[in-house]
């Protein structure tokens, strides 16, 4: 596999501290940083668009974010030697900014090049500039913004979004934000006005706010702009990580050449009820696709005859047979009851929320306490809430559980409004610590939080995954990877790390969806490219076969 880049994320607060550290300790003056950032942004956009044509309009604030945008414009104009012969203009939110600031220097250069530089005095004065613009560069405000946009900056925001949202067949317009869409500053809240960008040229280190689910759609396509700060400086600032399959697959051990089904992990799935048989099948196929050696699907007796013939390697078992077998596992001095004999458990997909499920959940929690990794999804999470209410106290796990909730499910369990969960990832991290479990939060941006405070983001933004069954497959992938890592726990130096399990499962799902291309599909179909990617990563003798040639 090719080398991949570790991508740290920082909060806007720490981004401001990093800037100060760069200046005071590393001796990197603001002028050199602005120059480097502006030029790199121009190169990155040129590479992304394959060329920049048409009139350009820059909307610049008084800070370094505005200076970046101005330097970017200068770099675009000088790159093709067209200078002032190319239609371009600059709107400044104010004339302030200091005579010796990076923005003042950039303004002086552009004026010398013959580019109109105008101070904002109301939208109606510049209607023609916005109407004719093919590219708007948004440098109105950066990460240091406190509170919401106001005054001239707010008026410019309105004009930018109005132009982007206006359908004009003669002259389409692309909006590009520098670092973050203006308005998404340190104190951003969901009701704040934010520029709606087509692209965001995110200067490394990338900011956590960009991947907050409630804000993420405003950023458009995020293009990392690297090489501005020294790597040693960046390594000191990391509040979270942007996760990708190419990195995360390496955190899961490969399968030894002499492996057989039991040392590849036995996964037990409790899922499905009448009307929800698809969830059971998809979850079980997910566990198989992740490399589990044996997947046992426990079905209600009335479903067994319906689903049994639908499987190949998955072993469907009617509940009555499983229950009798599980009771026989108990020792002669142990009380009779449900016992688990598996390397990982998955409870919940399409399972139903009836009281008859609670005894199984209680036993699963006991199994988790004894060291068996447990994945809870969908109805399993709602039943967890019911069990918590029954006991009159919050449930605390033993560090061997992954919860896979979407916003509504986590709201029901935690009591935190889903709007806050989608806008404040720190709340998910706090709740993971409170219950001592890994949370794999499902949305268009997946968030993974572990009890120790580690936080990861998976930038999905793939609406093809917004279909019933995608979450069931994800839960199955989690269980399959967890079972395999549990079975190999004694042979792997790092042991079982459930953050890595969840990260590998989430990135595998998004990578598999990308392999299917831009189309709609049944989530069960995702199991095939997921298995191909997993096999290429984790089967040592598959390396000779190029990825893509073993998925049919």
Protein Blocks (a to p, Z undefined) as FASTA:
>chain_A
ZZddddddddfklmmmmmmmmmmmnopafklmmmmmmmmmmmmmmmmnopaedjdddddd
fblklmmmmmmmmmmmmmnonmmmpgcddddfbfbhbjkbmklmmmmmmmmnopacddde
bjklmmmmmmmpmbdcdfkbcfklgcjdehjllmmmmmmmmmmmpccfklccddddehia
ehiafklcfkbccdddfbdcddddddfklmgmklmmmnmpadddehkbcfklmmmpcfbd
cddfklmmmmpccddfkbcfklnopadddeddehilmmmmmmmmmmmmnopabdcddddf
klmmmmmmmpckbccddfklmmmmmmmmpcfkbccddddddfbdcehihnbjafklmmmm
mmmmmmmmnopacddehjlmmmmmmmmmmnopacddehiaccdddfklmmmmnopafklm
mmmmklmmmmmmmnopacddddfbdcdddfkopacdddfkpaklmcghjlmmmmmmmmmm
mmmmmmmmmmpmnlpafklmmmmmmmmmmmmmmmnopadddfklmmmmmmmmmmmmmmmk
lmmpcghilnZZ
